[in-house]
Amino acid sequence: MALHSTLGVGGFFVSGDAMNLGQIIDRCGTIVDFNPNIADYRNEVRSLVNMAYLEMFGDKPYVFAQKDAYINVYKDTPVLAFSLAADVVTATTGTPFLSRHEGMVFTINTGVYKGDYVIRNYRSSTVIDIDTIDGSSLVGASATGISGTVKHRFVDFPEDYMDTLGIGLRQPDQPTTQPFTYLTRWLDEALGLDLDTVSTPTDFLIVSPGLLKPPVKAATLAAAGGSPPAGAGDYDVVYTFVRGGRESAPSPVSAFVTLTAGQKADLSAMQASTATSGLDKRVYLRGPESDAFYVVTNGDQTPATTSVANLQLSGEYLSEGTRLPEHEGIYQRFRMYPRQDQNYLVTLRYLFRPTKLIDDADAPIFPTEHHDYLVYRVCQELFVKHNNLPQSEIYRAKADRRLQDIENRYLTTRKSTFVKGRWRSTTMYQRPLPVLSHTP
C-alpha cells in the first residue's frame, strides 16, 4: 500500500500555519530537498513525524495532552453454590454470572481448590470457564457444593492511557466524593495490606499490565463475484482477538488483493480457537481510500469462526469508522484499596497517547500555531540521515525553541483567583494578568 501526495511541494509556508500530515511531509521535502512522492522515503518521513508527535505528548503534561475518562468499577458478586468439573464452573443456585465478568478474578472460598482464578470465558448466566492465575488449565478438578466470589480486583485504564494526573470519585450522585491517594506497591507489600478489604476506596495502586496475545497466523483475502467494500483497488486485512473488553494486537497483514468493480472480498484461514477460549475475533480492512485499517461492519466473529464472506465497510467509515487500535494488546491496570464495596463510576484525568497520523489528511491534535514543531524536529533527523550535521543542529535549535514556546503556553494555566496589583485606568475594573514563570 503506497503513500501518495496530492498537496504538491514548495507551497507558500509561514511559521505557525496549521498543517496536516501531507503538508508536513511536503514541507520537510522542500527544506531537505528530496522528492516526497517516492513511496519508501515518504513512509520513512511519516514514521519520523509520528515519532516526534508521540514523544511530545508523552514528555510533559501539556493541557492539550490531557483527557478525562469515566471508568466503571463493580462490587463483588457472590456465587452461593456451584459445581466444578475441570475448568467449568456451573452455578447451582441463582444466575450470578455476567458477560463483563470475563477477565475478572474468581475466588473459590471453600474446598480443596480454594484460591484465586481468572475467568477465561463467559458461557451463560450460570456457566463460566476458569484458569489458574498462571494461565494453566484445571485438568481433573472436580467438586460440588462449594461457594465463590467474582472480584473486580484489577481495573483497566483506557487504551490510550500513558500517565495518571488525577483519579477519584467525583460524581454527585455517589455517596462520597474524594480523590484517591497514590499507594506504591512497595508500601502495599511492606504494610501487608489485605487484598480482600472491602469499603469505600481511598487509594489506588498501579499494578502489572494485562496482555492479550495476538493471532500469529495471517488470514487469506480472496476476490469473488460481487461489489467491493470501497471501490476498485488494492485491499488487505488483519484481525484481532477480543476477550473481556480487551483487544489484542493485530495478526500479520494478509497479502493484498486487487478488486475490480465487480468483485467482493472474502476472508478465510483465520487462526482457529476453541469455543470456550473466549477469544472472539474482530476484522479490519484496508482499502484504496486510506492507508489505515478500519473495522468492517461484519467484523465481530465467534472464536470458532475462521472465514467471513463479503467483507463490508460502512458508507461513512472514513469519518465515523473505528481504526485498528495502536496499544498492541497491552492494558495498563490499577486496583483500589480498599476494594470497592459497591458499583462506582471513577473519574480519571490522564495523559493520553494520540492516534498516529496515517493518511495525508490527518492533522495533529495540538494547537495549530505550533504544528511547525514537527517540521523542525523531523528535519533535524533527516539532515542527520543526509550527513549534514550543521543543518541538523540549526533545526534542532528551531525545534527546541518552538517546544519552549509550547511549554510556556500550555504547560501551566493561568490562575483564576484575584491577584493584588494596580488596576488599569478604565471605566471597568479588570483583573491584572499575572506573570507566570516555571520553577525548576
C-alpha positions in Angstrom: 0.0 0.0 0.0 1.9 3.1 -1.2 1.5 6.5 0.3 0.5 9.2 -2.1 0.6 13.0 -2.0 -1.9 15.4 -3.6 -0.6 18.5 -2.0 2.5 19.4 -4.0 5.8 20.7 -2.8 7.1 24.2 -2.2 3.8 25.9 -1.4 3.8 29.2 0.5 4.5 28.5 4.1 4.5 30.7 7.2 5.7 29.7 10.6 2.7 28.9 12.7 0.5 27.6 9.9 -1.9 24.8 10.6 -0.8 21.6 8.7 -1.9 18.1 8.2 0.4 15.1 7.7 0.6 15.6 3.9 1.6 19.2 4.3 4.2 18.4 7.0 5.8 15.8 4.8 5.8 18.1 1.8 7.3 20.9 3.8 10.1 18.7 5.0 10.7 17.8 1.4 11.1 21.4 0.5 13.6 22.1 3.3 15.7 19.0 2.9 15.3 19.0 -0.9 14.1 15.4 -1.5 11.2 14.2 -3.6 8.3 13.4 -1.2 6.4 11.4 -3.8 8.9 8.5 -3.5 6.8 6.0 -1.5 9.6 4.5 0.6 11.1 7.8 1.6 7.6 9.2 2.3 6.9 6.2 4.6 10.1 6.9 6.4 9.3 10.6 6.9 5.8 9.7 8.1 7.4 7.4 10.7 9.7 10.3 11.9 6.7 12.6 12.1 4.8 10.2 14.3 7.9 9.5 16.5 8.2 13.2 17.2 4.5 13.6 17.7 4.1 10.7 20.2 7.3 11.7 22.0 6.0 15.3 22.6 2.7 14.0 24.1 4.5 11.6 26.4 7.1 14.1 27.6 5.2 16.6 29.8 1.6 17.1 31.0 0.6 19.7 28.4 -3.0 20.9 28.7 -3.8 19.6 25.2 -2.4 16.2 26.1 -4.9 15.6 28.9 -8.1 13.7 28.7 -11.0 12.8 31.1 -12.5 9.4 31.3 -15.1 7.6 33.4 -14.4 4.0 34.5 -17.0 1.7 35.9 -15.8 -0.5 38.8 -18.0 -3.2 40.2 -18.7 -4.7 43.6 -18.1 -8.4 44.4 -20.6 -10.9 43.1 -21.2 -13.9 45.4 -21.7 -17.3 43.9 -23.5 -19.1 46.7 -23.2 -22.7 45.3 -21.6 -24.2 42.3 -20.0 -27.4 40.9 -16.5 -27.6 39.4 -15.7 -30.0 36.6 -12.2 -29.5 35.2 -12.2 -25.8 34.3 -16.1 -25.4 34.0 -17.9 -23.7 36.8 -21.7 -24.3 36.9 -23.8 -22.3 39.4 -26.4 -24.4 41.2 -28.0 -21.5 43.0 -29.2 -18.4 41.1 -27.8 -16.8 38.0 -24.7 -14.9 39.2 -22.5 -14.5 36.1 -22.4 -11.6 33.6 -20.5 -11.2 30.3 -18.4 -8.4 31.8 -17.0 -10.9 34.3 -14.6 -12.2 31.7 -11.1 -11.4 32.8 -12.0 -10.8 36.4 -10.7 -12.8 39.4 -12.8 -15.7 40.6 -12.1 -16.8 44.2 -13.1 -20.3 45.3 -13.9 -19.9 49.0 -14.2 -23.5 50.2 -12.9 -26.9 49.4 -9.6 -28.3 48.2 -9.5 -25.9 45.3 -9.7 -22.8 47.5 -7.8 -19.9 45.9 -7.9 -17.3 43.2 -8.5 -18.0 39.5 -9.2 -16.0 36.3 -12.5 -16.1 34.4 -11.5 -17.1 30.8 -14.8 -17.4 29.2 -18.5 -16.5 29.8 -20.9 -19.1 28.5 -24.2 -18.1 30.2 -25.5 -16.6 33.4 -24.8 -20.0 35.2 -21.7 -21.3 33.4 -18.2 -19.9 33.1 -14.7 -21.3 32.3 -11.8 -20.5 34.5 -8.0 -20.8 34.5 -5.4 -20.7 37.2 -3.6 -17.4 37.8 -0.7 -18.5 35.8 -2.9 -19.5 32.9 -2.8 -23.2 33.2 -5.9 -25.4 33.0 -7.7 -27.2 35.8 -7.5 -30.7 34.3 -9.1 -33.3 36.6 -10.6 -30.8 39.0 -14.0 -32.0 40.4 -16.1 -30.6 43.3 -19.7 -29.9 44.2 -21.5 -27.7 46.7 -18.8 -25.1 47.0 -19.0 -21.3 47.0 -17.0 -18.5 45.4 -16.9 -14.8 44.6 -16.3 -12.8 41.4 -14.0 -9.9 42.2 -13.3 -6.8 40.0 -9.8 -6.6 41.6 -7.9 -5.2 38.6 -9.3 -2.3 36.6 -8.0 -1.4 33.1 -7.0 2.1 32.2 -8.2 3.4 28.8 -6.4 2.0 25.7 -4.6 5.4 25.1 -3.5 5.9 28.7 0.0 7.0 29.4 0.1 8.5 32.9 -2.3 9.4 35.7 -2.9 13.1 36.6 -5.9 12.7 38.9 -8.3 9.9 39.9 -11.1 9.7 42.4 -14.8 9.8 43.0 -16.3 13.0 41.6 -19.9 12.0 40.6 -22.5 14.0 42.6 -24.9 11.0 42.8 -22.3 8.9 44.7 -22.3 8.5 48.5 -18.9 10.3 48.7 -16.7 12.5 46.5 -12.9 12.3 47.1 -9.6 11.9 45.3 -7.7 8.7 45.6 -4.2 8.8 47.1 -1.4 7.0 45.1 -0.2 4.0 47.0 3.1 2.5 46.0 3.5 -1.3 45.5 6.4 -1.3 47.9 4.3 0.3 50.7 1.4 -2.0 49.9 3.8 -5.0 50.4 5.5 -3.6 53.4 2.2 -3.0 55.2 0.8 -6.3 54.1 -2.5 -4.7 53.1 -5.3 -7.2 52.8 -6.4 -7.7 49.2 -9.9 -8.5 50.3 -10.6 -5.5 52.5 -13.8 -4.0 51.1 -15.1 -0.5 51.8 -15.2 2.9 50.1 -11.9 3.2 48.1 -9.3 5.8 49.3 -6.2 4.7 47.4 -5.1 3.3 44.1 -2.1 1.2 43.1 -0.6 0.8 39.6 -0.2 -3.0 39.0 1.4 -5.1 36.3 -0.2 -4.5 32.8 -2.5 -7.1 31.3 -1.7 -8.6 27.9 -3.9 -10.3 25.4 -1.7 -12.2 23.0 -2.4 -11.6 19.3 -3.1 -14.1 16.5 0.1 -15.4 14.9 -1.5 -16.6 11.6 -2.3 -14.2 8.7 -5.7 -14.5 7.1 -6.3 -15.0 3.4 -8.1 -12.5 1.3 -9.7 -13.5 -2.0 -11.8 -11.9 -4.7 -15.3 -13.3 -5.7 -18.2 -12.0 -7.6 -19.9 -9.0 -6.1 -19.2 -5.4 -5.1 -16.0 -4.2 -3.5 -16.3 -2.6 0.0 -15.0 0.8 -1.0 -14.5 0.8 -4.8 -12.0 -0.9 -7.0 -8.4 -1.1 -5.8 -6.0 -2.9 -3.5 -7.2 -4.4 -0.2 -5.5 -6.3 2.6 -6.8 -7.4 6.0 -5.8 -8.1 9.6 -7.8 -9.4 12.6 -7.5 -9.3 16.4 -8.6 -11.3 19.4 -11.2 -9.8 21.8 -11.8 -11.1 25.3 -13.5 -9.4 28.2 -13.4 -6.0 26.7 -9.7 -6.2 25.8 -8.4 -6.4 22.3 -5.1 -7.9 21.1 -2.5 -6.6 18.7 -3.4 -7.4 15.1 -2.4 -10.6 13.2 0.2 -10.4 10.4 -1.1 -8.5 7.4 -2.6 -10.6 4.6 -1.3 -10.5 1.1 -3.1 -7.7 -0.8 -5.8 -8.4 -3.4 -6.7 -6.1 -6.3 -10.5 -5.9 -6.6 -12.3 -4.7 -9.7 -15.7 -3.0 -9.8 -17.4 -6.5 -10.0 -15.6 -8.2 -7.1 -16.1 -8.6 -3.4 -13.7 -9.5 -0.6 -13.9 -12.9 1.1 -11.8 -13.8 4.2 -10.6 -17.2 5.2 -7.9 -19.1 7.1 -8.1 -17.1 10.3 -6.5 -18.8 13.3 -8.7 -21.4 14.9 -9.9 -21.0 18.5 -11.9 -23.4 20.7 -15.5 -22.4 21.5 -14.6 -22.0 25.2 -11.4 -19.9 24.7 -13.3 -16.6 25.0 -11.2 -15.3 22.0 -13.7 -13.6 19.8 -12.3 -12.2 16.5 -12.6 -8.7 15.0 -11.7 -8.0 11.4 -10.1 -4.8 10.0 -9.8 -4.0 6.3 -7.5 -1.5 4.4 -8.7 -0.3 1.0 -7.7 2.2 -1.7 -9.2 5.2 0.1 -7.0 5.1 3.2 -3.7 3.8 4.5 -5.3 2.9 7.8 -7.2 -0.3 8.7 -10.9 0.1 9.6 -13.2 -2.4 11.3 -15.7 -4.0 8.9 -19.4 -4.0 9.7 -19.4 -7.8 9.8 -16.1 -7.9 11.6 -17.1 -9.3 15.1 -16.9 -13.1 15.0 -17.1 -16.0 17.4 -14.0 -17.9 18.5 -14.6 -20.9 16.2 -15.1 -18.8 13.1 -12.3 -19.0 10.5 -13.9 -17.4 7.4 -16.1 -14.4 6.6 -17.8 -13.9 3.2 -18.3 -10.4 1.6 -16.4 -8.0 4.0 -18.3 -4.7 4.3 -17.3 -1.2 5.2 -19.9 1.4 6.3 -20.6 4.2 3.9 -19.1 6.8 6.3 -16.2 4.6 7.6 -13.6 7.3 6.8 -15.2 9.8 9.1 -17.1 7.6 11.6 -15.4 4.2 11.4 -13.2 2.6 14.0 -9.5 2.4 13.2 -7.2 -0.5 14.3 -6.1 0.1 17.9 -2.5 1.0 18.5 -1.9 -0.2 22.1 -0.6 -3.7 20.9 -2.9 -5.6 23.3 -1.2 -4.1 26.4 -3.6 -2.7 29.1 -2.2 -0.7 32.0 -4.1 -1.6 35.2 -4.7 -0.4 38.7 -6.5 -1.7 41.8 -8.1 0.2 44.6 -7.7 -0.1 48.3 -10.0 -0.9 49.9 -11.7 -2.8 47.0 -15.0 -1.1 46.1 -17.9 -2.1 48.3 -20.5 -1.1 45.6 -20.6 -0.1 42.0 -18.8 3.3 41.4 -18.1 5.5 38.4 -14.4 6.6 38.8 -13.3 9.9 37.3 -9.8 9.8 35.7 -7.7 12.6 34.3 -4.8 11.3 32.4 -2.1 11.9 29.7 -3.2 10.2 26.5 -1.4 8.8 23.6 -2.7 10.4 20.4 -3.7 8.4 17.3 -0.9 8.1 14.8 -1.0 10.3 11.7 -1.5 7.8 8.8 -3.4 9.5 6.0 -2.3 12.8 4.4 -5.4 14.5 5.7 -4.7 13.5 9.3 -3.8 16.6 11.4 -2.0 16.8 14.7 -4.4 17.5 17.6 -2.2 20.0 19.4 -2.7 23.8 18.8 -2.3 24.6 15.1 0.1 27.5 15.6 2.7 25.1 16.7 2.4 22.4 14.0 5.7 23.6 12.5 7.4 22.0 15.6 7.0 18.6 13.9 8.6 20.0 10.7 11.6 21.3 12.5 12.1 18.1 14.6 11.8 15.8 11.5 14.2 18.0 9.5 16.7 17.6 12.4 16.6 13.9 11.9 16.6 14.0 8.1 19.7 16.2 8.0 21.4 13.6 10.2 20.4 10.9 7.7 21.9 13.1 4.9 25.1 13.6 6.9 24.5 17.3 7.1 25.2 17.9 10.8 25.3 21.8 10.7 21.8 22.0 9.2 20.6 19.3 11.7 21.8 21.5 14.6 20.0 24.5 13.1 16.7 22.7 13.0 17.3 21.1 16.4 17.6 24.7 17.8 14.4 25.7 15.9 12.5 22.7 17.3 13.7 23.3 20.9 12.7 27.0 20.7 9.2 26.0 19.4 8.9 23.4 22.1 9.8 26.0 24.7 7.0 28.2 23.3 4.6 25.3 23.7 5.7 24.7 27.3 5.4 28.4 28.2 1.8 28.5 27.0 0.4 25.0 27.6 2.3 23.5 30.5 0.8 25.9 33.0 -2.6 27.5 33.1 -3.4 31.0 34.4 -4.7 31.3 37.9 -8.4 32.1 38.2 -8.0 33.9 41.6 -7.6 37.6 42.0 -4.1 38.9 42.2 -3.1 42.1 44.1 -1.9 44.7 41.7 -2.6 48.1 40.1 -5.9 48.4 38.4 -5.9 49.7 34.8 -7.3 53.2 34.1 -10.6 52.3 32.5 -14.3 52.6 33.1 -14.4 48.9 34.0 -12.3 47.1 36.6 -10.3 44.3 35.2 -8.2 41.7 36.8 -4.5 42.2 36.1 -2.8 39.3 34.2 -0.2 37.6 36.4 3.3 36.9 35.0 3.9 33.2 35.3 7.3 31.6 35.4 8.4 27.9 35.6 10.4 26.8 38.7 13.0 24.1 38.3 
